[in-house]
Amino acid sequence: MNHIMYKANLALQALLCFFLFSCDFGFWKESSLVIAEVENSRLHIEELRESKYGDDPIPKEEWIRYIESWVNFEVMYREALKKGLQKDPDVQRLIKDAEKKILVDRLRLTLDSTITVESDNELQDFYENNKELFRIDSVSYVPFSDAVEQIRSAVLSEKRLNREKKWLLETKNLYSIKVFPQYLDSL
């Protein structure tokens, strides 16, 4: 009987561990810790961690300045809403333009996510075909080995542009597009 109870106890412990590690309990997550609050808007400790760059520790005073800045921003935002600034047509246009830009930037990220440099030969070919970009004076050039990261960036940028152009050519066919250049004369 003890052997059965022992196995049942182990199974219960294993089930409990599985349950604890597979479930997402908001009240157990550290990200639920609120570090500041303005009305119903909350700044969580996890958001502070996400805003940190690198592994270097940040002094407490700097965190306090960041939190104060967040509080000030939230108060100003709420005051802008109270004054009805979001209803101003110019503000609505700016918001719409900002939304479009964010969405287009996000789309570009999805298009660019698989672009890579295939080989060092690709970098070497770019260097040779664009050697004038690396000219130091009338006879000398920046050595390939010193310009590899610059070359890699240029190759990736060129690939991004080419992919976007190709994608736009294909995708534009899905839309009704009209351009009226004759109205440019009225500018």
C-alpha positions as CSV (number, residue, x, y, z in Angstrom):
1,M,0.0,0.0,0.0
2,N,2.9,2.4,0.8
3,H,4.3,1.7,-2.6
4,I,1.0,2.8,-4.3
5,M,0.8,5.9,-2.1
6,Y,4.4,6.8,-2.9
7,K,3.8,6.5,-6.7
8,A,0.5,8.5,-6.3
9,N,2.4,11.2,-4.4
10,L,5.1,11.4,-7.0
11,A,2.5,11.6,-9.8
12,L,0.7,14.3,-7.9
13,Q,4.0,16.3,-7.5
14,A,4.8,15.8,-11.2
15,L,1.4,17.0,-12.2
16,L,1.6,20.0,-9.9
17,C,5.0,20.9,-11.3
18,F,3.7,20.6,-14.9
19,F,0.7,22.7,-13.9
20,L,2.8,25.4,-12.3
21,F,5.3,25.7,-15.1
22,S,2.8,25.5,-18.0
23,C,0.2,27.9,-16.7
24,D,0.5,31.7,-16.9
25,F,-0.6,33.2,-13.6
26,G,-0.6,36.9,-13.8
27,F,-0.4,37.3,-10.0
28,W,2.8,35.2,-10.0
29,K,4.5,37.0,-12.9
30,E,6.9,39.7,-11.9
31,S,5.7,41.8,-14.8
32,S,2.5,42.4,-12.9
33,L,4.4,44.5,-10.4
34,V,3.3,48.1,-10.9
35,I,6.0,50.7,-10.4
36,A,3.9,53.8,-11.2
37,E,0.3,54.6,-12.0
38,V,-1.6,57.6,-13.4
39,E,-5.3,57.0,-13.3
40,N,-5.9,53.7,-15.0
41,S,-2.5,53.6,-16.9
42,R,0.2,51.6,-15.3
43,L,3.9,51.3,-15.7
44,H,5.1,47.7,-15.0
45,I,8.5,46.7,-13.8
46,E,8.8,44.5,-16.9
47,E,8.4,47.6,-19.1
48,L,11.4,49.2,-17.4
49,R,13.4,46.1,-18.0
50,E,12.5,46.1,-21.7
51,S,13.5,49.7,-22.0
52,K,17.0,48.9,-20.7
53,Y,19.8,48.6,-23.2
54,G,22.7,46.2,-22.5
55,D,23.6,44.4,-19.3
56,D,25.1,47.4,-17.4
57,P,23.3,48.2,-14.2
58,I,21.3,51.4,-14.2
59,P,21.5,53.6,-11.1
60,K,18.3,53.9,-9.1
61,E,18.3,57.7,-9.6
62,E,18.2,57.2,-13.4
63,W,15.2,54.8,-13.0
64,I,13.5,57.4,-10.9
65,R,14.0,60.0,-13.6
66,Y,12.6,57.6,-16.2
67,I,9.6,56.9,-14.0
68,E,9.1,60.7,-13.4
69,S,9.3,61.2,-17.2
70,W,6.7,58.5,-17.8
71,V,4.3,60.1,-15.1
72,N,4.8,63.5,-16.7
73,F,4.0,62.1,-20.2
74,E,0.9,60.4,-18.9
75,V,-0.4,63.5,-17.2
76,M,0.2,65.6,-20.3
77,Y,-1.5,63.0,-22.5
78,R,-4.6,63.0,-20.2
79,E,-4.6,66.8,-20.2
80,A,-4.5,66.8,-24.0
81,L,-7.5,64.5,-24.1
82,K,-9.4,66.7,-21.6
83,K,-8.8,69.7,-23.9
84,G,-10.2,67.6,-26.8
85,L,-7.0,67.9,-28.9
86,Q,-7.6,64.5,-30.4
87,K,-10.6,65.9,-32.1
88,D,-8.7,68.6,-34.0
89,P,-8.6,67.7,-37.7
90,D,-4.9,68.4,-38.0
91,V,-4.1,66.1,-35.0
92,Q,-6.4,63.4,-36.5
93,R,-4.4,63.6,-39.8
94,L,-1.1,63.4,-37.9
95,I,-2.4,60.4,-35.9
96,K,-3.5,58.6,-39.1
97,D,-0.2,59.4,-40.8
98,A,1.7,58.0,-37.8
99,E,-0.4,54.9,-37.8
100,K,0.3,54.3,-41.5
101,K,4.0,54.8,-41.1
102,I,4.1,52.3,-38.2
103,L,2.2,49.7,-40.1
104,V,4.4,50.2,-43.3
105,D,7.5,49.9,-41.1
106,R,6.2,46.7,-39.6
107,L,5.4,45.3,-43.0
108,R,8.9,46.2,-44.2
109,L,10.3,44.3,-41.2
110,T,8.3,41.2,-42.2
111,L,9.6,41.5,-45.8
112,D,13.2,42.0,-44.6
113,S,13.2,39.2,-42.0
114,T,14.7,36.6,-44.3
115,I,17.2,38.6,-46.2
116,T,20.8,37.5,-45.6
117,V,24.2,37.6,-47.2
118,E,24.7,34.3,-48.9
119,S,28.5,34.1,-48.7
120,D,31.8,36.1,-48.4
121,N,32.0,35.8,-52.2
122,E,28.9,38.0,-52.4
123,L,30.6,40.6,-50.3
124,Q,33.8,40.4,-52.3
125,D,31.8,40.8,-55.6
126,F,30.1,43.9,-54.2
127,Y,33.4,45.3,-53.1
128,E,35.0,44.7,-56.6
129,N,31.9,46.1,-58.5
130,N,31.7,49.2,-56.3
131,K,35.3,49.8,-55.5
132,E,34.9,53.6,-56.1
133,L,32.8,53.7,-52.9
134,F,35.9,52.7,-51.0
135,R,38.4,55.0,-52.6
136,I,40.8,56.8,-50.1
137,D,42.7,58.9,-52.6
138,S,43.6,58.8,-56.4
139,V,45.4,55.4,-56.1
140,S,44.3,53.6,-52.9
141,Y,41.2,52.0,-51.5
142,V,40.0,50.9,-48.1
143,P,41.1,47.3,-47.8
144,F,38.3,44.7,-48.1
145,S,39.0,43.4,-44.6
146,D,38.5,46.9,-43.1
147,A,35.2,47.5,-44.9
148,V,33.5,44.1,-44.5
149,E,30.7,45.4,-42.1
150,Q,30.1,48.4,-44.3
151,I,29.9,46.2,-47.3
152,R,27.6,43.8,-45.5
153,S,25.3,46.7,-44.7
154,A,25.3,47.9,-48.3
155,V,24.6,44.4,-49.7
156,L,21.7,43.9,-47.3
157,S,20.3,47.4,-48.0
158,E,20.5,46.7,-51.8
159,K,18.7,43.4,-51.3
160,R,16.0,45.0,-49.2
161,L,15.4,47.6,-51.8
162,N,15.3,45.1,-54.6
163,R,13.0,42.8,-52.7
164,E,10.7,45.7,-51.9
165,K,10.6,46.9,-55.5
166,K,9.8,43.4,-56.7
167,W,7.1,42.9,-54.1
168,L,5.6,46.3,-54.9
169,L,5.5,45.5,-58.6
170,E,3.6,42.3,-57.9
171,T,1.3,43.7,-55.2
172,K,0.4,46.9,-57.1
173,N,-1.5,44.8,-59.6
174,L,-4.0,43.9,-56.8
175,Y,-5.1,47.5,-56.4
176,S,-6.9,50.1,-58.5
177,I,-4.3,52.9,-58.9
178,K,-4.8,56.2,-60.7
179,V,-2.3,59.0,-61.0
180,F,-3.2,62.4,-62.5
181,P,0.0,64.2,-63.3
182,Q,-1.8,66.8,-65.4
183,Y,-2.9,68.5,-62.1
184,L,0.8,69.2,-61.2
185,D,0.6,72.3,-63.4
186,S,-1.8,73.8,-60.9
187,L,0.9,73.7,-58.2
